[in-house]
Amino acid sequence: MHTSRRGFIGGVSAAALLPGSVAFAEKKYDSGATDTEIKVGHTGPYSGPASSYGQIGKTIDAYWKSVNAAGGINGRKVNFITLDDGYSPPKIVELVRQLVEQDKVLCTFNTLGTPTNTAIHKYMNQKKVPMLYVATGASKWGDPKHFPWTMGFQPDYHTEGVIYAKHILANVKDAKIAVLMQNDDYGKDYFTGFKDGLGKDADKLVKHVTFEVTDPTVDSQIIQLKDSGANVFFNISTPKAAAQAIRKAADIGWRPTQYLNNVSASVGSVMKPAGLENSQGIITAQYLKDPTDKQWDSAEDMKVWSAWMDKWMPGANKADANHVFGYAVSSLMHETLKKCGDDLTRAHVMEQAANFQKWKLPLALPGITINTSPTDYYPIQSVQLARFKGESWELFGDVMSNETA
């Protein structure tokens, strides 16, 4: 599914390598960029069933305010326009058209959700507007051949699903697996990877039930899963349902080995609402430092982030990993725009996004770096497993990438 990396270095013209030449001599702009401004568009679920993710948009907004206060990017201020799509595909279509056709943004950045991004995927590529570092790990965002204007950010769900399946097969005796899945493209991508990881052991999957993101609870689904006799539970849910599922399993005395998808691994928005006592031993995959993990307290990037939070998001819940995510992905976007210099054309933005080699992302786990090329649109392809203990996640094992999954 993924292409291998060959250390491609692109986006540098021969002239830029000549002594005395200036790589960014000529200013070039597309819609959304001028001598003083870069317009970046965004939508996120500030309301609706996935509203806990609204914290990401708030963090990104604060990030650009802090960048502007420090002088902007190459002298230009970032005009960040963020709108509430409510995690609704029809709504995001309307808002993104507005951003592209009326606000005339240079690009969109970190639009959230698999069903929502799917709704604008073709449109953005037809319009040739960069759709960068989307907040979803569906594997379709890494397809430069067919969708050269769209790039993901986080490890893809398919790979993550494979890793959980292999861990179950290696560690759970006589595994009988039950899966709760959000019934959309996001859920299906995780589930497909999970089944691929099980391979010839697919018969260990004894129950698979789905729910709609708009369902008020997943209680009846969890009862069905318990009744299947399963001793392993893979929870493919966004935060609200994920917390409900963990709590309900405990309430009815179901004690399987639990695996939780990374997108719901926030201590602040999932584990605490589910009940810390109910969350013990749950396994997830991580690629960013968790703010509740004390081992990072002395890490330089965590200290910088914590001080930044105090200044730019006072009163926000630092235990919510969404703030780490928003800050990290904004750092990557910041670097991408900085690398563009005075050539702020849409094509050049994509060229720079597809030209990272072993770049150290603030708040990424040690050993995980950003790598992209014109044929590799998956910036992060590595994770490390973690187990919930006490009030935080504890990492274990080695960093795994899709090549070793």
C-alpha positions as CSV (number, residue, x, y, z in Angstrom):
1,M,0.0,0.0,0.0
2,H,2.8,2.4,0.8
3,T,5.8,3.2,-1.4
4,S,9.2,2.9,0.1
5,R,11.3,6.0,0.7
6,R,14.4,6.6,-1.3
7,G,15.6,9.8,0.3
8,F,14.3,12.0,-2.5
9,I,15.3,15.6,-2.4
10,G,13.1,17.8,-4.5
11,G,12.0,21.4,-4.9
12,V,15.5,22.8,-5.4
13,S,16.3,24.2,-8.7
14,A,19.8,24.1,-10.2
15,A,20.0,27.9,-10.0
16,A,19.5,27.7,-6.3
17,L,22.6,25.7,-5.9
18,L,24.9,28.1,-7.7
19,P,27.2,30.2,-5.6
20,G,25.9,33.7,-5.0
21,S,22.4,33.0,-6.3
22,V,19.3,33.8,-4.3
23,A,16.8,31.0,-4.2
24,F,13.9,33.2,-3.3
25,A,14.7,36.3,-5.4
26,E,11.4,36.4,-7.3
27,K,8.1,36.8,-5.3
28,K,5.3,34.5,-6.7
29,Y,1.8,34.4,-5.3
30,D,-1.4,32.6,-5.8
31,S,-4.8,33.5,-4.3
32,G,-4.4,33.9,-0.5
33,A,-0.9,35.2,-0.4
34,T,0.5,38.7,-0.6
35,D,3.6,40.6,0.6
36,T,1.9,40.9,4.0
37,E,-0.5,38.0,4.4
38,I,-1.0,34.2,4.0
39,K,-4.6,33.1,4.2
40,V,-5.2,29.6,5.6
41,G,-8.6,28.0,5.8
42,H,-9.8,25.5,8.3
43,T,-13.0,23.8,9.4
44,G,-13.5,21.6,12.5
45,P,-16.3,20.3,14.8
46,Y,-16.8,23.0,17.3
47,S,-20.3,21.6,17.8
48,G,-22.0,18.3,17.2
49,P,-21.1,14.7,18.1
50,A,-17.3,15.1,17.7
51,S,-17.1,18.5,19.4
52,S,-14.4,17.4,21.8
53,Y,-12.1,17.7,18.8
54,G,-13.0,21.4,18.7
55,Q,-10.0,21.9,21.0
56,I,-7.7,21.2,18.1
57,G,-9.0,24.1,16.1
58,K,-8.8,26.4,19.2
59,T,-5.1,25.3,19.7
60,I,-4.3,25.9,16.0
61,D,-5.9,29.4,16.1
62,A,-3.9,30.3,19.2
63,Y,-0.7,28.9,17.5
64,W,-1.1,31.3,14.5
65,K,-1.8,34.2,16.9
66,S,1.5,33.4,18.6
67,V,3.3,33.2,15.3
68,N,1.9,36.6,14.2
69,A,2.8,38.2,17.5
70,A,6.4,37.0,16.8
71,G,6.5,38.7,13.4
72,G,4.7,36.1,11.2
73,I,6.3,33.9,8.5
74,N,9.0,35.5,6.4
75,G,7.4,38.9,7.4
76,R,3.8,37.8,6.5
77,K,1.0,37.4,9.0
78,V,-1.1,34.3,8.9
79,N,-4.8,35.0,8.4
80,F,-6.3,31.9,9.8
81,I,-10.0,31.5,9.0
82,T,-11.7,28.7,11.0
83,L,-15.3,27.6,10.7
84,D,-17.6,25.1,12.5
85,D,-18.6,22.2,10.3
86,G,-20.2,20.2,13.1
87,Y,-18.6,17.0,11.7
88,S,-21.2,17.1,9.0
89,P,-20.2,16.3,5.3
90,P,-22.9,18.6,3.7
91,K,-21.8,21.4,6.0
92,I,-18.1,21.2,5.2
93,V,-18.8,21.2,1.5
94,E,-20.6,24.5,1.9
95,L,-17.9,26.0,4.1
96,V,-14.9,24.9,2.1
97,R,-16.5,26.3,-1.1
98,Q,-16.8,29.6,0.8
99,L,-13.1,29.4,1.9
100,V,-11.9,28.7,-1.6
101,E,-14.2,30.8,-3.7
102,Q,-15.0,33.7,-1.5
103,D,-12.3,34.0,1.1
104,K,-9.8,32.8,-1.6
105,V,-7.5,31.0,0.9
106,L,-4.1,29.8,-0.3
107,C,-4.8,26.4,1.2
108,T,-6.8,24.5,3.8
109,F,-5.1,23.0,6.8
110,N,-6.0,20.2,9.2
111,T,-9.7,19.9,8.3
112,L,-11.0,17.2,10.6
113,G,-12.7,13.9,10.1
114,T,-12.7,11.1,7.5
115,P,-16.4,11.5,6.3
116,T,-16.0,15.3,6.2
117,N,-12.7,15.3,4.3
118,T,-14.0,12.7,1.9
119,A,-16.8,15.1,1.0
120,I,-14.3,17.8,-0.2
121,H,-11.5,15.5,-1.4
122,K,-12.4,15.6,-5.2
123,Y,-13.4,19.3,-5.1
124,M,-10.1,20.4,-3.6
125,N,-8.1,18.4,-6.1
126,Q,-10.2,19.7,-9.1
127,K,-9.6,23.3,-7.8
128,K,-5.9,22.5,-7.3
129,V,-6.0,23.9,-3.8
130,P,-3.6,22.3,-1.2
131,M,-5.5,20.3,1.4
132,L,-2.8,19.9,3.9
133,Y,-2.1,17.7,6.9
134,V,-5.8,16.6,7.3
135,A,-6.8,15.5,10.8
136,T,-7.7,11.9,9.9
137,G,-5.5,8.9,9.4
138,A,-7.5,7.3,6.5
139,S,-5.1,5.7,4.1
140,K,-6.7,7.6,1.1
141,W,-4.9,10.8,2.0
142,G,-1.6,9.4,0.9
143,D,-2.4,9.0,-2.8
144,P,-0.4,11.6,-4.7
145,K,-0.9,9.9,-8.1
146,H,-4.7,10.4,-8.0
147,F,-5.0,13.2,-5.4
148,P,-1.8,15.3,-5.6
149,W,-3.3,18.2,-3.6
150,T,-4.2,16.3,-0.5
151,M,-1.8,15.1,2.2
152,G,-2.4,13.4,5.6
153,F,-0.5,14.0,8.8
154,Q,-0.9,11.2,11.4
155,P,-0.1,7.5,11.0
156,D,-2.7,5.9,8.8
157,Y,-5.5,3.9,10.4
158,H,-4.9,0.8,8.3
159,T,-1.4,0.5,9.6
160,E,-2.5,1.1,13.2
161,G,-5.2,-1.6,12.8
162,V,-2.6,-4.1,11.6
163,I,-0.4,-3.4,14.6
164,Y,-3.2,-4.0,17.1
165,A,-4.1,-7.3,15.4
166,K,-0.5,-8.5,15.4
167,H,-0.2,-7.6,19.1
168,I,-3.3,-9.5,20.0
169,L,-2.2,-12.6,18.1
170,A,1.2,-12.5,19.8
171,N,-0.1,-11.8,23.4
172,V,-3.6,-13.0,24.0
173,K,-4.1,-16.7,24.5
174,D,-7.2,-18.1,22.7
175,A,-8.2,-14.7,21.6
176,K,-11.9,-14.1,20.9
177,I,-12.2,-10.6,19.5
178,A,-15.1,-8.2,19.5
179,V,-15.1,-4.9,17.6
180,L,-17.2,-1.8,18.0
181,M,-16.9,0.4,14.9
182,Q,-18.1,3.8,14.0
183,N,-20.1,3.2,10.8
184,D,-18.3,5.4,8.3
185,D,-15.1,5.6,6.2
186,Y,-13.0,6.2,9.3
187,G,-14.2,3.1,11.1
188,K,-14.0,0.9,8.0
189,D,-10.4,1.9,7.4
190,Y,-9.3,0.8,10.9
191,F,-11.4,-2.4,10.6
192,T,-9.9,-3.3,7.2
193,G,-6.4,-2.9,8.5
194,F,-7.3,-4.9,11.6
195,K,-8.7,-7.8,9.5
196,D,-5.6,-7.7,7.2
197,G,-3.4,-7.9,10.4
198,L,-5.4,-11.0,11.6
199,G,-4.8,-12.6,8.2
200,K,-5.5,-16.4,8.5
201,D,-6.7,-15.9,12.1
202,A,-9.7,-13.9,11.0
203,D,-11.9,-16.5,12.6
204,K,-10.8,-15.2,16.0
205,L,-13.1,-12.2,15.3
206,V,-16.4,-13.4,17.0
207,K,-18.5,-10.2,16.9
208,H,-18.4,-6.9,15.0
209,V,-21.1,-4.3,15.7
210,T,-21.4,-0.7,14.4
211,F,-22.9,2.5,15.6
212,E,-23.7,5.9,13.9
213,V,-21.8,8.9,15.1
214,T,-25.2,10.6,15.9
215,D,-26.3,7.7,18.2
216,P,-26.9,9.0,21.8
217,T,-25.2,5.9,23.4
218,V,-23.4,2.7,22.4
219,D,-24.8,0.8,25.5
220,S,-26.7,-1.8,23.5
221,Q,-23.7,-2.5,21.3
222,I,-21.5,-3.2,24.3
223,I,-24.0,-5.6,25.7
224,Q,-24.0,-7.5,22.4
225,L,-20.2,-7.6,22.4
226,K,-20.1,-9.0,26.0
227,D,-22.7,-11.6,25.1
228,S,-20.4,-12.9,22.3
229,G,-18.0,-14.3,24.9
230,A,-15.2,-12.2,23.6
231,N,-12.0,-11.7,25.7
232,V,-10.6,-8.9,23.5
233,F,-12.3,-5.6,22.7
234,F,-11.1,-3.3,19.9
235,N,-12.8,0.1,20.3
236,I,-12.9,2.0,17.0
237,S,-14.8,5.1,18.2
238,T,-14.4,8.9,18.4
239,P,-14.1,10.3,21.9
240,K,-17.7,10.5,23.1
241,A,-18.6,6.9,22.1
242,A,-15.2,5.6,23.1
243,A,-15.7,6.9,26.7
244,Q,-19.2,5.5,26.9
245,A,-18.0,2.1,25.7
246,I,-15.2,1.8,28.3
247,R,-17.6,2.9,31.0
248,K,-20.4,0.5,29.9
249,A,-18.1,-2.5,29.7
250,A,-17.1,-1.9,33.3
251,D,-20.7,-1.3,34.4
252,I,-21.8,-4.7,33.1
253,G,-18.7,-6.5,34.4
254,W,-17.1,-7.2,31.0
255,R,-13.3,-7.3,31.5
256,P,-11.7,-8.1,28.1
257,T,-8.2,-7.0,27.0
258,Q,-9.0,-3.6,25.5
259,Y,-7.5,-1.8,22.5
260,L,-8.5,1.8,21.8
261,N,-7.8,3.6,18.6
262,N,-5.3,6.5,18.9
263,V,-7.8,9.2,17.9
264,S,-9.6,8.6,21.2
265,A,-6.5,8.2,23.5
266,S,-6.9,11.6,25.2
267,V,-6.7,11.3,29.0
268,G,-8.7,14.5,29.4
269,S,-11.5,13.9,26.9
270,V,-11.8,10.1,27.1
271,M,-10.1,8.2,29.9
272,K,-11.3,10.6,32.7
273,P,-14.9,10.7,31.5
274,A,-14.9,6.9,31.1
275,G,-13.6,6.6,34.7
276,L,-9.9,6.2,35.4
277,E,-10.6,3.0,37.3
278,N,-12.4,1.6,34.2
279,S,-9.5,2.5,31.9
280,Q,-6.7,0.6,33.5
281,G,-4.7,-1.7,31.1
282,I,-6.2,-0.3,27.9
283,I,-3.7,-0.4,25.0
284,T,-3.3,2.2,22.3
285,A,-0.7,3.4,19.8
286,Q,0.9,6.7,20.1
287,Y,3.2,8.9,18.0
288,L,3.1,12.1,20.1
289,K,4.1,12.7,23.7
290,D,1.2,12.4,26.0
291,P,1.0,15.5,28.3
292,T,0.0,13.3,31.3
293,D,3.1,11.1,31.0
294,K,5.6,12.4,33.6
295,Q,8.6,11.1,31.7
296,W,8.3,14.0,29.3
297,D,8.1,16.7,32.0
298,S,11.8,17.6,31.6
299,A,11.8,17.2,27.7
300,E,12.6,20.6,26.1
301,D,9.7,20.5,23.6
302,M,7.2,19.6,26.3
303,K,8.5,22.5,28.5
304,V,8.2,24.9,25.5
305,W,4.6,23.6,24.8
306,S,3.6,23.9,28.5
307,A,4.8,27.5,28.7
308,W,3.1,28.3,25.4
309,M,-0.2,26.8,26.7
310,D,0.1,29.0,29.9
311,K,0.5,32.1,27.7
312,W,-1.7,31.4,24.7
313,M,-4.4,29.1,26.1
314,P,-4.7,30.0,29.8
315,G,-7.2,27.8,31.6
316,A,-7.2,25.1,29.0
317,N,-7.0,21.4,30.2
318,K,-3.4,20.4,29.6
319,A,-4.3,16.7,30.1
320,D,-6.3,16.9,26.8
321,A,-3.9,15.5,24.1
322,N,-5.8,17.4,21.5
323,H,-3.8,20.5,22.5
324,V,-0.5,18.5,21.8
325,F,-1.9,17.4,18.4
326,G,-3.0,20.9,17.4
327,Y,0.4,22.4,18.4
328,A,2.4,19.6,16.7
329,V,0.6,19.7,13.4
330,S,0.7,23.6,13.3
331,S,4.5,23.4,13.8
332,L,4.7,21.2,10.6
333,M,2.5,23.7,8.7
334,H,4.6,26.6,10.0
335,E,7.8,24.9,8.7
336,T,6.2,24.1,5.3
337,L,5.1,27.7,4.8
338,K,8.5,29.0,6.0
339,K,10.3,26.8,3.5
340,C,8.2,28.3,0.7
341,G,10.1,31.6,1.1
342,D,8.6,34.2,-1.3
343,D,7.2,31.6,-3.7
344,L,3.7,31.2,-2.2
345,T,2.1,29.5,-5.1
346,R,-0.1,26.5,-4.4
347,A,2.1,24.2,-6.4
348,H,5.2,25.3,-4.4
349,V,3.4,24.8,-1.1
350,M,2.7,21.1,-2.1
351,E,6.3,20.7,-3.3
352,Q,7.6,21.8,0.1
353,A,5.1,19.6,1.9
354,A,6.4,16.7,-0.1
355,N,10.1,17.4,0.7
356,F,10.8,16.6,4.4
357,Q,13.6,14.3,5.4
358,K,13.8,13.1,9.0
359,W,12.4,16.4,10.2
360,K,12.0,16.5,14.0
361,L,8.5,17.4,14.8
362,P,8.0,19.1,18.2
363,L,6.3,16.7,20.6
364,A,6.7,13.6,18.5
365,L,7.9,10.5,20.3
366,P,11.7,9.9,20.2
367,G,12.6,8.0,17.0
368,I,9.6,9.4,15.0
369,T,10.3,12.0,12.4
370,I,8.5,13.6,9.4
371,N,9.4,12.1,6.0
372,T,7.7,12.9,2.7
373,S,8.5,12.8,-1.0
374,P,6.5,13.4,-4.2
375,T,5.6,9.7,-4.0
376,D,5.1,9.5,-0.2
377,Y,2.3,11.6,1.2
378,Y,2.3,9.9,4.7
379,P,4.3,12.3,6.9
380,I,4.3,10.0,10.0
381,Q,4.3,6.2,9.6
382,S,5.5,5.1,13.0
383,V,3.8,4.4,16.4
384,Q,4.7,3.0,19.8
385,L,2.2,1.0,21.9
386,A,1.2,2.4,25.3
387,R,-0.8,0.9,28.2
388,F,-3.0,3.0,30.5
389,K,-1.8,2.8,34.1
390,G,-2.9,5.0,37.0
391,E,-3.7,8.4,35.5
392,S,-1.6,8.3,32.3
393,W,-0.2,6.2,29.4
394,E,3.0,4.2,29.8
395,L,4.9,3.4,26.6
396,F,6.2,-0.1,26.0
397,G,8.0,-2.0,23.2
398,D,9.8,-0.5,20.3
399,V,8.7,2.2,17.8
400,M,7.0,0.3,14.9
401,S,6.4,1.6,11.4
402,N,4.3,0.3,8.6
403,E,7.3,-1.3,7.1
404,T,7.6,-3.5,10.2
405,A,3.9,-3.9,10.9
